[in-house]
Amino acid sequence: MHKLLLSLLLTVTILACSTSKQIEKAVSIGNYDLAINEAIGKLRTNKNKKGKAEFIILLQDAYGKANERDLTRINFLKQDNNPENYVRIYDLYHKLNDRQERIKPLLPLYLNGKAVKMNTVNYANEIIAFKNKSSQHLYNNALTLLKSNNKMDARYAFEDLQEIEHINPNFKDVRQLIEVAHNKGTDFVLVDMINDTEKIIPERLENDLLNFSTYGLNNLWTVYHSNADKQITYDYSMRVNLREINISPEQVKERQIIKEKQVVDGWQYLLDDKGNAVKDSLGNKIKVDKMKTVRCEYYEFKQFKAAQVTGNIEYNDLKTKQLIDAFPLTSEYVFEHIYATSRGDQRALETQLLPFLKKRRVPFPTAEQMVYDTGENLKQQLKNILNSYSFKR
């Protein structure tokens, strides 16, 4: 028991030393907030325990250096007198406030019976002041950008307005302007489908491919419409060209397998060379399996039919009337059905063949159904293109 307690104590000591070294290293490379978080973790319980003194010293050192660095940076940015720095100053004041809020639950801390100096300051006025300055500067900048007809300017305005909403929710008419900026910055794409295959495309396949609500699109700046909205000026068109449909003939392939196997067919008494029954040590006649050779003729039928649809997707700039990108589309669907019959003793067959004996011939799908069944893969390809494509500006 004594050895176990000694071992546990040694382990705890080693871990504590390891943590203190990590905190010291974090301080030495200027990663003060990591050091603070590690020290706080060690002081959450038994903060007045003698072994915690080292972590109190490390916390005081990291906290002081972190605050000094941030306040020095704030003073420099204020002297620069550049409105672009307002958000950075606001963030630094927030950082200072958050840091002291993390240590407040631990205060007061004591070393050798004396309270450790851990300065806390009320930053509320500074935070509010630079929140408002930042919001107004970003707001003015966004209004200027929104006067431009350039979509990238609208997107930059959107970012500025989103930043205002983050630091100062519901500031002025920011929420309405966010919608304006998003609308001005969005690329609107009109989609249509062209059938050059000289074959009939199932209407439900076309509807499925052009139903963009099912695609789960996550592109913030691109909107696809399959039906034109007269109130929207479209920037691009996307044409889904289906160029060729190939459908194989209906095929039925046959194969015959003849199987023989030794199987158990009852039992019989074990006989010696003289034809007498062999007995066990208790005088009972010994029974053995009676083997029989069985034979089965297995006839397998494989129904096969395949469809392939090929085409491409073309992106066109509606202002310049130029082709700007193209991607191939290819999808296949294979219908395959296997069934079988047999003649003879099915015990001769391998286990994996038996399920096919329960199946029967089924009707081949129609050409229309085959083409439609290629749609799931076509839709996945189309979805991948829509989600990954972005217009170069």
C-alpha positions as CSV (number, residue, x, y, z in Angstrom):
1,M,0.0,0.0,0.0
2,H,2.8,2.3,0.9
3,K,4.5,1.6,-2.4
4,L,1.3,2.3,-4.3
5,L,0.9,5.7,-2.6
6,L,4.5,6.6,-3.3
7,S,4.1,5.6,-7.0
8,L,0.9,7.7,-7.3
9,L,2.6,10.7,-5.7
10,L,5.6,10.3,-8.0
11,T,3.3,10.2,-11.1
12,V,1.4,13.3,-10.0
13,T,4.7,15.2,-9.4
14,I,6.1,14.2,-12.8
15,L,2.8,15.4,-14.5
16,A,2.9,18.7,-12.6
17,C,6.5,19.3,-13.6
18,S,5.7,18.5,-17.2
19,T,2.7,20.9,-17.3
20,S,4.8,23.7,-15.7
21,K,7.5,23.2,-18.3
22,Q,4.8,23.4,-21.1
23,I,3.5,26.7,-19.6
24,E,7.0,28.1,-19.3
25,K,7.7,27.2,-23.0
26,A,4.4,28.9,-24.1
27,V,5.4,32.1,-22.2
28,S,8.9,32.0,-23.7
29,I,7.5,32.0,-27.3
30,G,4.8,34.6,-26.6
31,N,1.9,32.3,-26.5
32,Y,0.6,33.9,-23.4
33,D,-3.1,32.9,-23.7
34,L,-2.2,29.3,-24.0
35,A,-0.1,29.6,-20.9
36,I,-2.9,31.3,-19.1
37,N,-5.5,28.6,-20.0
38,E,-3.1,25.8,-18.9
39,A,-2.4,27.6,-15.6
40,I,-6.1,28.2,-14.9
41,G,-6.8,24.6,-15.5
42,K,-4.3,23.6,-12.8
43,L,-5.7,26.2,-10.3
44,R,-9.4,25.4,-10.7
45,T,-9.1,22.9,-7.8
46,N,-7.1,23.3,-4.5
47,K,-5.7,26.6,-5.7
48,N,-4.3,27.3,-2.2
49,K,-2.4,24.0,-2.0
50,K,1.3,24.4,-1.6
51,G,2.1,22.6,-4.8
52,K,0.1,25.1,-6.8
53,A,2.3,28.1,-6.0
54,E,4.3,27.5,-9.2
55,F,1.2,27.8,-11.3
56,I,0.2,31.0,-9.6
57,I,3.5,32.6,-10.5
58,L,3.3,31.4,-14.1
59,L,-0.3,32.7,-14.4
60,Q,0.7,36.1,-13.0
61,D,3.6,36.3,-15.4
62,A,1.7,35.3,-18.5
63,Y,-1.3,37.5,-17.6
64,G,0.8,40.6,-17.2
65,K,2.8,40.1,-20.4
66,A,-0.3,39.4,-22.4
67,N,-2.1,42.5,-21.2
68,E,1.1,44.6,-21.7
69,R,1.4,43.4,-25.3
70,D,-2.2,44.1,-26.2
71,L,-2.3,47.5,-24.6
72,T,0.9,48.5,-26.4
73,R,-0.7,47.4,-29.6
74,I,-3.8,49.4,-28.9
75,N,-1.8,52.5,-28.2
76,F,0.1,52.1,-31.5
77,L,-3.1,51.7,-33.5
78,K,-4.7,54.7,-31.8
79,Q,-1.7,56.8,-32.7
80,D,-1.9,55.7,-36.3
81,N,-5.3,57.3,-36.4
82,N,-6.6,55.1,-39.2
83,P,-10.3,54.2,-39.2
84,E,-9.3,50.8,-40.7
85,N,-7.9,50.0,-37.3
86,Y,-11.1,50.5,-35.3
87,V,-12.2,46.8,-35.6
88,R,-8.7,45.6,-34.5
89,I,-8.8,47.9,-31.5
90,Y,-12.3,46.7,-30.6
91,D,-11.1,43.1,-30.9
92,L,-8.1,43.8,-28.6
93,Y,-10.2,45.4,-25.9
94,H,-12.6,42.4,-26.1
95,K,-9.6,40.1,-25.8
96,L,-8.4,42.0,-22.7
97,N,-11.8,41.8,-21.1
98,D,-12.3,38.1,-21.9
99,R,-8.9,37.3,-20.5
100,Q,-9.6,38.9,-17.1
101,E,-13.1,37.3,-17.0
102,R,-11.4,34.0,-17.2
103,I,-9.2,34.6,-14.2
104,K,-11.8,36.4,-12.0
105,P,-13.3,33.1,-10.7
106,L,-9.8,32.3,-9.2
107,L,-9.3,35.6,-7.5
108,P,-8.0,36.2,-4.9
109,L,-4.8,34.2,-5.2
110,Y,-2.2,34.1,-2.5
111,L,1.5,33.4,-2.3
112,N,3.1,33.2,1.1
113,G,0.0,34.6,2.7
114,K,-0.1,37.7,0.5
115,A,-2.6,38.4,-2.3
116,V,-1.1,38.2,-5.8
117,K,-1.5,41.3,-7.8
118,M,-3.7,40.6,-10.9
119,N,-5.0,43.9,-12.3
120,T,-8.5,44.0,-13.7
121,V,-9.9,47.0,-15.5
122,N,-13.4,48.0,-16.6
123,Y,-13.1,48.1,-20.4
124,A,-16.8,48.7,-21.0
125,N,-16.5,52.3,-22.2
126,E,-13.6,51.4,-24.6
127,I,-15.5,48.4,-26.0
128,I,-18.7,50.4,-26.6
129,A,-16.8,53.3,-28.1
130,F,-14.9,51.2,-30.6
131,K,-17.8,49.0,-31.3
132,N,-19.7,52.1,-32.5
133,K,-16.7,53.5,-34.3
134,S,-16.1,50.2,-36.0
135,S,-19.7,49.8,-37.0
136,Q,-20.0,53.3,-38.4
137,H,-16.7,53.0,-40.4
138,L,-17.7,49.6,-41.8
139,Y,-21.2,50.9,-42.6
140,N,-19.8,53.9,-44.5
141,N,-17.4,51.7,-46.4
142,A,-20.2,49.3,-47.3
143,L,-22.5,52.1,-48.6
144,T,-19.7,53.3,-50.8
145,L,-19.0,49.8,-52.2
146,L,-22.7,49.3,-52.9
147,K,-22.8,52.3,-55.2
148,S,-20.5,50.3,-57.6
149,N,-21.9,48.0,-60.2
150,N,-19.1,45.5,-59.7
151,K,-20.2,42.3,-58.1
152,M,-16.9,41.9,-56.1
153,D,-17.5,45.3,-54.5
154,A,-21.0,44.1,-53.4
155,R,-19.4,41.0,-51.9
156,Y,-16.9,43.1,-50.0
157,A,-19.7,45.2,-48.8
158,F,-21.5,42.0,-47.7
159,E,-18.5,41.0,-45.6
160,D,-18.3,44.5,-43.9
161,L,-22.0,44.3,-43.1
162,Q,-21.7,40.8,-41.7
163,E,-18.9,42.1,-39.5
164,I,-21.2,44.8,-38.2
165,E,-23.9,42.3,-37.5
166,H,-21.4,40.2,-35.6
167,I,-20.1,43.0,-33.3
168,N,-23.2,45.2,-33.2
169,P,-26.4,43.3,-34.0
170,N,-29.2,45.2,-35.7
171,F,-27.1,48.4,-36.2
172,K,-29.1,50.8,-38.3
173,D,-30.5,49.1,-41.5
174,V,-27.6,46.6,-41.8
175,R,-29.8,43.6,-42.0
176,Q,-31.7,45.0,-45.0
177,L,-28.4,46.1,-46.6
178,I,-27.0,42.6,-46.2
179,E,-29.8,41.3,-48.4
180,V,-29.1,44.1,-50.9
181,A,-25.4,43.3,-51.0
182,H,-26.0,39.6,-51.4
183,N,-28.4,40.2,-54.3
184,K,-26.0,42.6,-56.0
185,G,-23.0,40.2,-55.5
186,T,-24.8,37.1,-56.7
187,D,-24.2,35.4,-60.1
188,F,-27.6,34.4,-61.5
189,V,-27.4,31.4,-63.9
190,L,-30.3,30.4,-66.2
191,V,-30.3,26.7,-66.9
192,D,-31.8,24.8,-69.8
193,M,-31.6,21.3,-71.2
194,I,-31.0,20.4,-74.9
195,N,-31.8,17.0,-76.2
196,D,-29.6,16.2,-79.3
197,T,-29.9,12.4,-79.0
198,E,-32.8,12.0,-81.4
199,K,-34.5,10.0,-78.7
200,I,-37.2,10.9,-76.3
201,I,-35.9,12.0,-72.8
202,P,-38.4,11.1,-70.1
203,E,-40.0,14.2,-68.8
204,R,-39.5,13.2,-65.2
205,L,-35.8,12.8,-65.8
206,E,-35.6,16.4,-67.1
207,N,-37.6,17.6,-64.1
208,D,-35.4,15.7,-61.7
209,L,-32.2,17.1,-63.2
210,L,-33.5,20.7,-63.2
211,N,-35.0,20.5,-59.7
212,F,-32.2,22.4,-57.9
213,S,-34.0,22.4,-54.6
214,T,-33.0,18.8,-54.2
215,Y,-29.3,19.4,-54.8
216,G,-28.3,20.8,-51.4
217,L,-26.3,23.6,-53.1
218,N,-24.1,25.6,-50.7
219,N,-22.6,28.3,-53.0
220,L,-23.3,31.6,-51.4
221,W,-22.7,33.6,-54.6
222,T,-24.3,31.6,-57.3
223,V,-28.0,30.9,-57.9
224,Y,-29.4,28.6,-60.6
225,H,-32.8,29.0,-62.1
226,S,-34.4,26.5,-64.5
227,N,-37.3,29.0,-65.1
228,A,-36.5,32.6,-66.0
229,D,-37.5,35.3,-63.6
230,K,-38.4,38.5,-65.6
231,Q,-37.2,40.7,-62.7
232,I,-33.7,39.2,-62.8
233,T,-30.9,40.1,-65.2
234,Y,-29.0,36.8,-65.7
235,D,-25.2,36.8,-65.9
236,Y,-24.6,33.3,-67.2
237,S,-26.4,30.4,-68.8
238,M,-25.7,26.8,-68.1
239,R,-26.7,24.4,-70.8
240,V,-27.1,20.6,-70.1
241,N,-26.6,19.0,-73.5
242,L,-27.6,15.4,-73.8
243,R,-25.9,14.2,-77.1
244,E,-26.2,10.5,-77.3
245,I,-28.2,7.6,-75.8
246,N,-27.1,4.0,-76.3
247,I,-29.2,1.1,-75.2
248,S,-28.0,-2.4,-75.7
249,P,-30.3,-5.3,-77.0
250,E,-32.0,-7.4,-74.4
251,Q,-29.7,-10.4,-73.8
252,V,-30.2,-13.7,-71.9
253,K,-27.0,-15.7,-71.4
254,E,-27.2,-19.3,-70.3
255,R,-24.8,-21.7,-68.7
256,Q,-25.1,-25.4,-67.6
257,I,-23.3,-26.9,-64.6
258,I,-23.3,-30.5,-63.7
259,K,-22.4,-31.2,-60.1
260,E,-21.8,-34.4,-58.2
261,K,-21.2,-34.7,-54.4
262,Q,-21.0,-37.3,-51.7
263,V,-23.8,-36.7,-49.2
264,V,-25.0,-38.4,-46.0
265,D,-28.0,-40.6,-46.8
266,G,-29.0,-42.3,-43.5
267,W,-26.8,-44.6,-41.4
268,Q,-25.6,-48.1,-41.1
269,Y,-23.7,-50.3,-38.6
270,L,-20.0,-50.4,-38.9
271,L,-18.9,-53.9,-40.1
272,D,-15.5,-55.6,-39.8
273,D,-13.8,-57.5,-42.6
274,K,-15.9,-60.6,-41.8
275,G,-19.2,-58.7,-42.1
276,N,-19.8,-58.6,-38.3
277,A,-21.0,-55.5,-36.5
278,V,-18.3,-53.6,-34.7
279,K,-19.1,-52.8,-31.1
280,D,-17.8,-50.1,-28.7
281,S,-16.3,-50.7,-25.3
282,L,-19.8,-50.9,-23.8
283,G,-20.9,-53.5,-26.2
284,N,-23.1,-51.2,-28.3
285,K,-23.0,-51.5,-32.1
286,I,-21.3,-48.5,-33.7
287,K,-23.3,-46.5,-36.2
288,V,-21.7,-44.7,-39.2
289,D,-23.0,-42.3,-41.9
290,K,-24.2,-44.0,-45.0
291,M,-22.8,-42.0,-48.0
292,K,-24.5,-41.5,-51.4
293,T,-23.3,-39.9,-54.6
294,V,-25.9,-37.3,-55.8
295,R,-26.0,-35.5,-59.1
296,C,-27.6,-32.3,-60.2
297,E,-27.9,-30.4,-63.5
298,Y,-27.9,-26.6,-62.9
299,Y,-29.2,-24.3,-65.6
300,E,-28.5,-20.6,-65.0
301,F,-30.0,-17.7,-67.0
302,K,-28.6,-14.1,-66.8
303,Q,-30.8,-11.3,-68.2
304,F,-28.7,-8.2,-69.2
305,K,-29.5,-4.8,-70.6
306,A,-27.5,-1.6,-70.5
307,A,-28.1,2.1,-71.1
308,Q,-25.5,4.9,-71.6
309,V,-26.2,8.6,-71.8
310,T,-23.4,11.0,-72.8
311,G,-23.4,14.8,-73.1
312,N,-21.8,17.9,-71.6
313,I,-22.4,21.0,-69.6
314,E,-21.6,24.4,-71.1
315,Y,-21.3,27.7,-69.2
316,N,-21.8,30.8,-71.3
317,D,-21.3,34.5,-70.4
318,L,-24.6,36.2,-71.4
319,K,-23.0,39.6,-71.8
320,T,-20.1,38.6,-74.1
321,K,-22.0,35.6,-75.6
322,Q,-18.8,33.5,-75.1
323,L,-18.4,30.0,-74.0
324,I,-16.4,30.1,-70.7
325,D,-16.3,26.5,-69.6
326,A,-17.5,23.0,-70.4
327,F,-17.6,19.6,-68.6
328,P,-18.4,16.1,-69.9
329,L,-21.3,14.1,-68.6
330,T,-21.5,10.3,-68.9
331,S,-23.8,8.0,-67.1
332,E,-24.5,4.2,-67.4
333,Y,-27.1,2.0,-65.9
334,V,-27.0,-1.8,-66.1
335,F,-29.9,-4.1,-65.6
336,E,-28.9,-7.6,-64.6
337,H,-31.0,-10.4,-63.3
338,I,-30.0,-14.0,-62.6
339,Y,-32.4,-16.9,-62.2
340,A,-31.9,-20.7,-62.4
341,T,-33.6,-24.1,-62.7
342,S,-32.3,-27.5,-61.9
343,R,-32.8,-31.2,-62.5
344,G,-31.7,-33.8,-60.1
345,D,-30.7,-33.7,-56.4
346,Q,-30.0,-30.1,-55.3
347,R,-27.8,-31.3,-52.5
348,A,-25.1,-31.6,-55.0
349,L,-25.0,-27.8,-55.6
350,E,-22.8,-25.2,-53.8
351,T,-24.7,-23.1,-51.3
352,Q,-24.2,-19.8,-53.3
353,L,-26.1,-21.2,-56.2
354,L,-29.3,-22.1,-54.3
355,P,-30.8,-18.6,-54.0
356,F,-31.0,-18.3,-57.8
357,L,-33.3,-21.3,-57.9
358,K,-35.9,-19.3,-56.0
359,K,-35.9,-16.6,-58.7
360,R,-37.8,-16.5,-62.0
361,R,-37.5,-14.6,-65.2
362,V,-38.6,-10.9,-64.9
363,P,-39.7,-8.5,-67.7
364,F,-36.8,-6.3,-69.1
365,P,-37.2,-2.6,-68.3
366,T,-38.3,-0.4,-71.1
367,A,-35.9,1.9,-72.9
368,E,-37.5,4.9,-71.2
369,Q,-37.0,3.3,-67.8
370,M,-33.4,2.6,-68.6
371,V,-32.7,6.1,-69.6
372,Y,-34.4,7.4,-66.5
373,D,-32.4,5.1,-64.3
374,T,-29.2,6.7,-65.6
375,G,-30.5,9.9,-64.0
376,E,-29.3,9.3,-60.4
377,N,-25.7,9.2,-61.6
378,L,-26.2,12.2,-63.9
379,K,-27.7,14.2,-61.1
380,Q,-24.7,13.4,-58.8
381,Q,-22.3,14.6,-61.5
382,L,-24.3,17.7,-62.0
383,K,-24.5,18.4,-58.3
384,N,-20.7,18.1,-58.0
385,I,-20.2,20.6,-60.8
386,L,-22.7,23.0,-59.4
387,N,-21.2,22.9,-55.9
388,S,-17.6,23.2,-57.0
389,Y,-17.9,25.7,-59.8
390,S,-17.2,29.4,-59.3
391,F,-17.1,32.1,-61.9
392,K,-13.7,33.8,-62.3
393,R,-13.7,37.5,-61.9
